[in-house]
Amino acid sequence: MMLVKLVDGIGSFAENKEKAKDIRLNKLIPTLEKGEDIILDFKNIDDATQSFIHALISDLFRKYGDEVLNRISFKNCNETVSKVITIVADYMQETD
Amino acid sequence: MILTKKYNSRYNIAMKIHLPHSAFLGNIEPFIRGFDNSNLDQLQITTNQKWVAVHPVVLVMVAALAQTVEGKNTSCEALPGYAGTYLERMGLFKHLGIDSGISIVEREPAGRFIPITKITTSDELTGLLTEMVPLLHLEPQQASSIRYIVSELVRNVLEHAKSQHGAFVAAQYHKKTNKIRIGIADTGIGIKAAIGQSHPTGNDLEALQLALTPGITGTTRKEGGTEQNAGAGLFFIKSIATANHDYFVIYSGNALYKLLKRRSSKVILHANPFEDHHSKKSDLPYWRGTVVGIDLTLDATEEFTNLLDLIRDTYSKAVRDRKKARRKKPKFI
């Protein structure tokens, strides 16, 4: 199980898509490829944009299907961040 | 009196823009119609000589336009009194490359405004987002939607506009109405060219309609977007404006879409922006790039978290409806 503390390098407002991409490519995908599960820790993150969350996780749905939600957990999310994550997860499951 | 950078009197025709007595989002059209883009080599800025009170979107448009004639010719009529001081304080003359001769007395170092700021990199955007909360004296729940809007709009410019000069941003708090007014402008390829890479459209207004529709991105025709783009940024911003009861304007090419003030207290989001209470124009002077203006009433910003539930429903329904529309129909003979 890998724990990814997002506030490190992201700050309290998660909006930098390039950083999201970097985390996705260098941490999330290699971990899932190894068969390990992931905890994304949003502690001290006040807000996140839909674009940031999309850049962070949408490609995981394409690569691993909706089942990826069984392998990733979202920790310490406030109400706003939870809702943005839910919007992106719903959207990706609606698409082909 | 004319303030100039390099003004060459050999030129009789210049690109012209006039700063009027008043230009805010509710009455922005006369200002835009007065924009004359017949000569892209020279910029002549004229002003109302008694008073100028304008939305930050007007200032960023002028600053962005001035970059396109950089190293060439810019002239600006001097303004008397407070109006000149206001434009100096907002950084307009700096971006025009003109010395106004106006000196500013900093009565309040952290006044509630963000002067015209040019953003060309992701790091510069991060810096602006960090600074804007204390500069505008925002409470945390107010900061959420305002940071959200600026981040999404500026990232759109950095990723899609292909602008040589980046994005120009300015914002100002208006005490009497308790509003933050935000303006962002670029001189890039515009919405029609950006969205048209995957969704070719016949005109600028159709392109604006597509750009505001959730799940439509210029980066792919595929539902769900790409790994970096969902095509939902502008829809989210329009939704924030809808919940906020106030104006949202987007102008690109010849077209302008304006979300009008909401008449009812009930928030209803539409995937199709033309179903919202709006006005639109498709015969305006051509703007090479994209301009966005938005007003946010600070008393209404606490709706942001609740708004996300509505956004979720509308966003998902838009995808389902498009999938349904694409279904093959049985052929009955």
HADDOCK unambig.tbl for C-alpha pairs under 7 A between the chains (distance, minus, plus):
assign (segid A and resid 15 and name CA) (segid B and resid 151 and name CA) 6.80 0.50 0.50
assign (segid A and resid 47 and name CA) (segid B and resid 144 and name CA) 6.61 0.50 0.50
assign (segid A and resid 49 and name CA) (segid B and resid 148 and name CA) 6.35 0.50 0.50
assign (segid A and resid 51 and name CA) (segid B and resid 229 and name CA) 6.87 0.50 0.50
assign (segid A and resid 51 and name CA) (segid B and resid 233 and name CA) 6.89 0.50 0.50
assign (segid A and resid 54 and name CA) (segid B and resid 228 and name CA) 6.81 0.50 0.50
assign (segid A and resid 54 and name CA) (segid B and resid 230 and name CA) 6.77 0.50 0.50
assign (segid A and resid 55 and name CA) (segid B and resid 227 and name CA) 5.75 0.50 0.50
assign (segid A and resid 55 and name CA) (segid B and resid 228 and name CA) 4.69 0.50 0.50
assign (segid A and resid 55 and name CA) (segid B and resid 229 and name CA) 6.99 0.50 0.50
assign (segid A and resid 58 and name CA) (segid B and resid 227 and name CA) 5.94 0.50 0.50
assign (segid A and resid 59 and name CA) (segid B and resid 227 and name CA) 4.94 0.50 0.50
assign (segid A and resid 80 and name CA) (segid B and resid 305 and name CA) 5.37 0.50 0.50
assign (segid A and resid 83 and name CA) (segid B and resid 308 and name CA) 6.33 0.50 0.50
assign (segid A and resid 87 and name CA) (segid B and resid 312 and name CA) 5.11 0.50 0.50
assign (segid A and resid 90 and name CA) (segid B and resid 316 and name CA) 6.91 0.50 0.50
assign (segid A and resid 91 and name CA) (segid B and resid 316 and name CA) 5.58 0.50 0.50
assign (segid A and resid 92 and name CA) (segid B and resid 224 and name CA) 6.12 0.50 0.50
assign (segid A and resid 94 and name CA) (segid B and resid 316 and name CA) 6.67 0.50 0.50
assign (segid A and resid 94 and name CA) (segid B and resid 319 and name CA) 6.71 0.50 0.50
assign (segid A and resid 94 and name CA) (segid B and resid 320 and name CA) 6.82 0.50 0.50
assign (segid A and resid 95 and name CA) (segid B and resid 223 and name CA) 5.82 0.50 0.50
assign (segid A and resid 95 and name CA) (segid B and resid 224 and name CA) 5.52 0.50 0.50
assign (segid A and resid 95 and name CA) (segid B and resid 319 and name CA) 6.86 0.50 0.50
assign (segid A and resid 96 and name CA) (segid B and resid 223 and name CA) 6.92 0.50 0.50
